């Protein structure tokens, strides 16, 4: 996946980037034409539903392919890095909302994704988006706190809450040897400091390809202090 200086993904200092086009997204994310077509069908549905149920901010729609699509699909590498025998194990996406990152990843080929969302209107959108794009996912219209343990190999979340709370929500659903993947912003250092008061975690921090101040946190070897 791209992200080098001079490409369309990361702006230079104090520069507002032009919106990423679907063609630029396809090149950066290295997806097939078929996958791009399905993502464009998803985009069209999102734009149709968004005025009614506020799935994402209107401003973010101006650069949807960078801020939502590419930001989500960068987690796919962590699926490909797993042992082949684990690829069909459950992937739990917490607080899925409009489907970022979980539905994007499912469209891109990640198997056995479960989308967890407490808002019934957003669940209706997720089910319709899965139908329109021909994507197999499981949608749970339920609060994370009341969801029975899911024995997931991977758990993802984006813009859901501070790290200590996310760990408390995710941990009951994670199998031994599993991973938690979080898309986090510039306050991640403070969140990590607070989290280590309550949790032992191995942290791998990877720069986001879409936000110079953002990071992907890959958390493994997790246990309570």
N, C-alpha and C positions, 0 to 999 in steps of 0.2 A: 504493500500500500504506500502511496506517495506521501510526501510531507516535507520535502526538502526545500531549502531556500530557493525562491524563484518560481515555484509551482503555484497553482491557484488556491492552495489549501490554507496556508498560514500567511496572514498579511505581514508586511513589514511594520516596524514600530510606528505608531500613530497613523496608520494607514487603514482606511475602511476598504475592505476587499469587495470586489464586485461579486454579485451572486454566482454561486456555483451552478453550472448548467447540468442537465442530465447527462450529456455527453462527457463532460469533465468528471462527473461522479463515476460514470462507468469505467473510465480509464483509471481513476484513482483507486477505486474499490476492486477493480479487476473482476467484474461480473459479466455474465453472458447477456446477449441481447434479449433473450427470453426473460431473464431475471429483471432487467431494466424495464421491460414492458410491464411486468407485474407490479413493480414498484411505482411506475407511472399511473397504473390503474388505482393503486393505493393512494397516491397523491391526489388524484382527481376526486376520490371519495372523501378524503380528509378535507379538501377545500369546500366540498359541498356541505358536509356536516358541521364544519367548524363554527359557522355563525350561530348555529342552534345550540350547541352544547359546549362550546369553548374548549376544544380538545388541546389546542396549543395557542400561544399568544399570536395575535394577528401580525405583529411586527416580525416574529420569527418566520412567518410564511414567506417573507421577502427573500429569504435565503434558506429555504427548506432543505435543499439537497446537501448543503454543508451542515447546517445546525441540527438537523434531525436525522436524515438518511445516512450521511457519511459518519456522523458522530456515533450512530448506533452500530453500523456495520463493522467498525474497527474492532469490535469485540470478537468477531468471527475467528480471528487468528487463535484465540484461546480455546476454541472448539477444535480446530485443526491440530493444535499442539498436544491434545490428549491422546492416550493410547487408543488404538482402534477399537479395542474391546469396550471402551467406555463411551463411544460416540453416540449410542442410542439411549444412554441413561438420561433421566429427566433433567431438563434445564428449566429452572424456576425463575420467572421474571416478575419481580415484586413492584407493585404500583404501576402497572403497565400503561395506564392512561390511554393515550392515542396509539400505543403500540411500539413505543421507542424505549429500549432497543429491541424488545422481544419479537414483535411481529416482523420487523425488518430482517432480523437474523433468521427467522423461520422461512421467509420468502427466499433468502439467500442460501438455504439448504441445511440449516441447523435442525436436527431432528428432535422430536419429543419435547417441544417447548410448551410450558404451562404459563399462561398469562394470568396474573393475580390482580384483580381490580375490584374495589368495593362499590364503585359507582355503576349502577345498573345501566344508565344511558351510555356510558363509555363501553361497557361490556357488549351492548347491542351493536355499537360501532365496530368493535373488534371482531365480533362474529360475522358481521356483514363484510368487513374488509377481508377476512379470511376466505369467505365464500367468493367474493369478486376476484380475488387473486389466486384462487385455487390452492390455498395453503392449509396444511393440516396443523392445527394447534388446539390446545385445550384451554378454554376460558373459564376461570373460576370467579364468579361474582360473590366475593367473600372478603372479609377483612383478614389481613395476614395473621392477626392474633388468634383468630378462631379457626384457621385452616388446619386440618389434621396434618401431622408430619408427612412430608412428601418424599423423603429419601433422595434428594437431588444431588447430582454430582457437581452441578454448577448453579449458582444463584447470581442473578444480575439485578441491578437497580440503577436508576438515573434520576437525579433531582428529587429524591424521596425524603431525605432527612439527614441529620447528623450521624456520623459514623458509629458512635456508641449505641444509639437506638437501632440503627440498621443491623448491627451485629446481633443485638438481642432478638430482633425479628427474624433474622435469617438462620441463626444457629440451630434452632430446633428442626429445621428442614434439610440440613446438610449431612450427607453421609461422611464417614471417616475418610480422609484423603481428598475431600472435595475442595472446591474453590469458590470464593465470592469475588465477583467482578463489579466494581463501582466506578461510574463516571463522575468525577468530582472536580470542583472548581478551585479557586485560588486559596480558600481557607483550609485546605486539606491538612496542612502541618498542625494547626491547632486541633483539628479533629483527631488526628493520629495521637497526639499527646494525651488528649482526654481519654481516648479509647484504651490506651495501654495501661490506664489505671485499673481497668476491669477485665482486660482480655490479654492473653498471650497470642500473638499473631506473627506470622512471617509475612512481610510486606514486600511486594515488588511493585515499583512505581514506574509507569511508562508515560511519557509525554503524550498528550492528545494530539492527533493529527489535525484537529479542527479548531483548537483553542490554545494559544501559546501559554495561557495561565492555567490550563486544565490538565488533569492527569487521569489515567486509568489506574486504579488500585487493584492488584491481584492479591487476595488474602488467602493464605493457606496455613495449615498447622494451627488451627484455631482452638483455643480452650479458655475457659474462665480462669481468672486469677484466683 
